[in-house]
Amino acid sequence: MYDVTYLRPTNLKDAVQLYRATPGCRPLAGGTDLMVMLHARTLRPAPRAVLDVWSLLELKGVRRSQGMLEIGAAESYTGIIRSRDAQEHVPALVAAARTIGAAQIQNRGTLGGNLANASPAGDTLPVLLAYDAVVVTDRRSIPIDQFFTGYRKTALQPDELIVAVRMPLGRRVVFRKVGTRAAQAISKVVTAVSRSPARVALGAVAEVPLRARRAEAALERGDVEGAIAAVADDIRPIDRRTVAQNVLRSLLDDLART
Ligand SMILES: Cc1cc2nc3c(=O)[nH]c(=O)nc-3n(C[C@H](O)[C@H](O)[C@H](O)COP(=O)(O)OP(=O)(O)OC[C@H]3O[C@@H](n4cnc5c(N)ncnc54)[C@H](O)[C@@H]3O)c2cc1C
């Protein structure tokens, strides 16, 4: 475990100020990803502080706002699953949330954490792509298709907090996760699809969650078989060379420290 200072602001304004004023600080929401990394000491650079955003009311809740459905970044999967508004307007996200981990993980894991962690296998991420979600931060709105910039990299600035995620009402999206087990498993292929507008979004097939643009173009023309053929060209299986480089870098860092 790293030796970190624990910061617990009580409102969003204080959280934003503290985050900006504390170099080497990491937000802590449910901790289901971050605590693992803190214990394993796999974060580079090593964090000096954590900013607990779990209890911030401004980051909680599921509500309708400006013709969109808005979900707070620190809302848990259980909160999303139980929300009537989420069930009605974003059932594919509810379906994805139900497949995440087991009850303990659903009680603590959050949408903001899944986004910021930016795993290519993050289960909600293709769903958010298919809904054309907008990531709302403390300073701007980022369209989801501009959010993932590389392997576990995002468009977030080092001191930028995710506050909420917005999705349009009335879009029909379906979700499927094909893995070794429905829960407690790193997903193998995650797919979310909308017919109108045509969206085909995939996870665990490349270094980032991605939209299959050729498949979408075929679907836009109503060419279902063309879309199915095109999706194979759209995906880039996760590059093992990059994985090997990342693992080697991490192991060499460990060796250098001991
Ligand atoms: C046993 C187990 C099973 C799991 N199963 C699945 C699964 O099936 N599918 C899946 O997708 N994931 C799974 N996960 C991963 C994890 O639960 C999810 O990624 C979860 O959504 C992370 O949310 P969190 O609130 O716990 O994030 P945290 O661990 O608190 O944070 C994760 C990252 O996001 C950053 N962060 C958090 N909140 C914010 C914010 N508001 N603004 C900016 N940055 C922020 C943190 O600094 C950190 O880098 C599993 C994890 C475990 C331990």
The ligand as an SDF file (V2000), in Angstrom:
LIG
                    3D

 53 58  0  0  0  0  0  0  0  0999 V2000
  -13.9970   -8.5720   -8.2840 C   0  0  0  0  0  0  0  0  0  0  0  0
  -14.1490   -7.4910   -9.3160 C   0  0  0  0  0  0  0  0  0  0  0  0
  -15.0020   -7.7040  -10.3970 C   0  0  0  0  0  0  0  0  0  0  0  0
  -15.1560   -6.7300  -11.3910 C   0  0  0  0  0  0  0  0  0  0  0  0
  -15.9820   -6.9940  -12.4380 N   0  0  0  0  0  0  0  0  0  0  0  0
  -16.1160   -6.0770  -13.4020 C   0  0  0  0  0  0  0  0  0  0  0  0
  -16.9550   -6.3540  -14.5260 C   0  0  0  0  0  0  0  0  0  0  0  0
  -17.5900   -7.4100  -14.6320 O   0  0  0  0  0  0  0  0  0  0  0  0
  -17.0430   -5.3840  -15.4920 N   0  0  0  0  0  0  0  0  0  0  0  0
  -16.3700   -4.1870  -15.4170 C   0  0  0  0  0  0  0  0  0  0  0  0
  -16.4920   -3.3600  -16.3090 O   0  0  0  0  0  0  0  0  0  0  0  0
  -15.5820   -3.9170  -14.3530 N   0  0  0  0  0  0  0  0  0  0  0  0
  -15.4390   -4.8170  -13.3630 C   0  0  0  0  0  0  0  0  0  0  0  0
  -14.6190   -4.5380  -12.2900 N   0  0  0  0  0  0  0  0  0  0  0  0
  -13.9080   -3.2440  -12.2510 C   0  0  0  0  0  0  0  0  0  0  0  0
  -14.6010   -2.1220  -11.4240 C   0  0  0  0  0  0  0  0  0  0  0  0
  -15.5400   -2.6310  -10.5010 O   0  0  0  0  0  0  0  0  0  0  0  0
  -15.2970   -1.0890  -12.3270 C   0  0  0  0  0  0  0  0  0  0  0  0
  -14.3820   -0.5470  -13.2620 O   0  0  0  0  0  0  0  0  0  0  0  0
  -15.9440    0.0590  -11.5060 C   0  0  0  0  0  0  0  0  0  0  0  0
  -16.8470    0.7400  -12.3390 O   0  0  0  0  0  0  0  0  0  0  0  0
  -14.9410    1.0660  -10.9650 C   0  0  0  0  0  0  0  0  0  0  0  0
  -15.6590    2.0480  -10.2410 O   0  0  0  0  0  0  0  0  0  0  0  0
  -15.1620    2.5550   -8.8110 P   0  0  0  0  0  0  0  0  0  0  0  0
  -16.1240    3.5760   -8.3440 O   0  0  0  0  0  0  0  0  0  0  0  0
  -14.9120    1.4180   -7.8880 O   0  0  0  0  0  0  0  0  0  0  0  0
  -13.7780    3.2480   -9.2200 O   0  0  0  0  0  0  0  0  0  0  0  0
  -12.4820    3.5320   -8.3180 P   0  0  0  0  0  0  0  0  0  0  0  0
  -11.7700    2.2620   -8.0650 O   0  0  0  0  0  0  0  0  0  0  0  0
  -12.8220    4.3870   -7.1530 O   0  0  0  0  0  0  0  0  0  0  0  0
  -11.6570    4.4200   -9.3760 O   0  0  0  0  0  0  0  0  0  0  0  0
  -11.2430    3.8690  -10.6350 C   0  0  0  0  0  0  0  0  0  0  0  0
  -10.4500    4.9430  -11.3940 C   0  0  0  0  0  0  0  0  0  0  0  0
  -11.3050    6.0260  -11.7340 O   0  0  0  0  0  0  0  0  0  0  0  0
  -10.8300    7.2580  -11.1530 C   0  0  0  0  0  0  0  0  0  0  0  0
  -12.0490    7.9800  -10.7680 N   0  0  0  0  0  0  0  0  0  0  0  0
  -13.0730    7.4960  -10.0160 C   0  0  0  0  0  0  0  0  0  0  0  0
  -14.0620    8.4080   -9.9510 N   0  0  0  0  0  0  0  0  0  0  0  0
  -13.6570    9.4860  -10.6870 C   0  0  0  0  0  0  0  0  0  0  0  0
  -14.2420   10.7540  -11.0070 C   0  0  0  0  0  0  0  0  0  0  0  0
  -15.4650   11.1010  -10.5600 N   0  0  0  0  0  0  0  0  0  0  0  0
  -13.5520   11.6050  -11.8010 N   0  0  0  0  0  0  0  0  0  0  0  0
  -12.3140   11.2730  -12.2670 C   0  0  0  0  0  0  0  0  0  0  0  0
  -11.7120   10.0950  -11.9950 N   0  0  0  0  0  0  0  0  0  0  0  0
  -12.3770    9.2090  -11.2190 C   0  0  0  0  0  0  0  0  0  0  0  0
   -9.9370    6.8280  -10.0020 C   0  0  0  0  0  0  0  0  0  0  0  0
   -8.9610    7.7930   -9.6680 O   0  0  0  0  0  0  0  0  0  0  0  0
   -9.3190    5.5560  -10.5740 C   0  0  0  0  0  0  0  0  0  0  0  0
   -8.2620    5.8920  -11.4480 O   0  0  0  0  0  0  0  0  0  0  0  0
  -14.4470   -5.4950  -11.2830 C   0  0  0  0  0  0  0  0  0  0  0  0
  -13.6090   -5.2640  -10.1710 C   0  0  0  0  0  0  0  0  0  0  0  0
  -13.4600   -6.2340   -9.2070 C   0  0  0  0  0  0  0  0  0  0  0  0
  -12.5460   -5.9620   -8.0350 C   0  0  0  0  0  0  0  0  0  0  0  0
  1  2  1  0
  2  3  1  0
  2 52  2  0
  3  4  2  0
  4  5  1  0
  4 50  1  0
  5  6  2  0
  6  7  1  0
  6 13  1  0
  7  8  2  0
  7  9  1  0
  9 10  1  0
 10 11  2  0
 10 12  1  0
 12 13  2  0
 13 14  1  0
 14 15  1  0
 14 50  1  0
 15 16  1  0
 16 17  1  0
 16 18  1  0
 18 19  1  0
 18 20  1  0
 20 21  1  0
 20 22  1  0
 22 23  1  0
 23 24  1  0
 24 25  2  0
 24 26  1  0
 24 27  1  0
 27 28  1  0
 28 29  2  0
 28 30  1  0
 28 31  1  0
 31 32  1  0
 32 33  1  0
 33 34  1  0
 33 48  1  0
 34 35  1  0
 35 36  1  0
 35 46  1  0
 36 37  1  0
 36 45  1  0
 37 38  2  0
 38 39  1  0
 39 40  1  0
 39 45  2  0
 40 41  1  0
 40 42  2  0
 42 43  1  0
 43 44  2  0
 44 45  1  0
 46 47  1  0
 46 48  1  0
 48 49  1  0
 50 51  2  0
 51 52  1  0
 52 53  1  0
M  END
$$$$
